[in-house]
């Protein structure tokens, strides 16, 4: 990016929208958002690129919008991948120690051994996250650096995505002439954008509700301990309305956006909604409560499935930090209250945080992942990471291990 070397860019390729966030690192090291781009997705189906040229055109249009606003040329970005494509596996590794005190390098080596034990097959590695360490059989060691022993062990979480999906993403970025610095799981990007450090430490559940999926991340002790995704999102609510109201999907989307409510009890009995004419039929008027009834059923199901996934991930007791909702579909009235009824713990709406610049424009859950990707890039910039492209889809990403070690300690 030449003279704009202090710029960082997040590019979120979602199922329904593609967003770009350009940030500038201030002399004081703060992140200032200076450019935004946001357009409907093209060539993307359920978070997977299915038409290379259409996706390229959409990405280029979004980047051009952001470039015009920022007054800068973009040639590299941190790119988000749909959480529905991310799978997590646990792996273990051990290392015979030779030094008197464990060093950061030895911690990285044992994590590399653990990662290498995972059979990725036709999947590409995105992230390797430490879960715990052992020393001479003693478990539950959070930070082994400086300790002494004969054998160091590590349990790590390895997050992967299908190699063909990564290859399609790489192809689109190549055609758009954008260097991919790193591909980031959407769950981690959104968490970076909206969660506080205290929430991550105490224990918090993040639910990013997009068009085709609801991506879940549970943090505790500062680390992501559970990553999941549901094949249910805002588009399913739209489809339910289209069927229930016997109206085209486009009209159902309009009704959802203008009059949707996720909790029936919040809608007054006298409120009415007009459905536009379709297929030669005249428009008609119906109670808004009917709209809310359809939406509430789908939202309740989605949150119940999310709670089940969180329980399956080993989190049976309520999370101290509660639940944070984000993503474009989370802004519907009643979503927070509906979630509180299902999860039986505090719920808040997750807005992008800890950034400067165009805060009025990005203060929406819609920008959670894009801002999170920019913050992800900002952290790398502060760490002094060189601008190397991630080799997709088969690159061995051991260089990312150093980040988790540093962040953990």
Secondary structure, DSSP 8 states (H G I E B T S, - for coil): -GGGTTEEEEEEE-SSEEEEEEEEE-TTS-EEEEEEEEEE--SEETTEE--HHHHHHHHHHHHHHHHHHHTS---EEEEEE-GGG-EEEEEEEEEE--SSS--HHHHHHHHHHHHHTS--TTEEEEEEEEEEEEETTEEEES--TT---SEEEEEEEEEEEEHHHHHHHHHHHHHTT-EEEEEEEHHHHHHHHH--HHHHHH-EEEEEE-SS-EEEEEEETTEEEEEEEES--HHHHHHHHHHHHT--HHHHHHHHHHH-BS-GGGS-TT-EEEE--BTTB--EEEEHHHHHHHHHHHHHHHHHHHHHHHHHTT--S--TT-EEEESGGGGSBTHHHHHHHHH-S-EEE----S-EESHHHH-SGGGHHHHHHHHHHHHHHHHT-------TTT---THHHHHHHHHH-
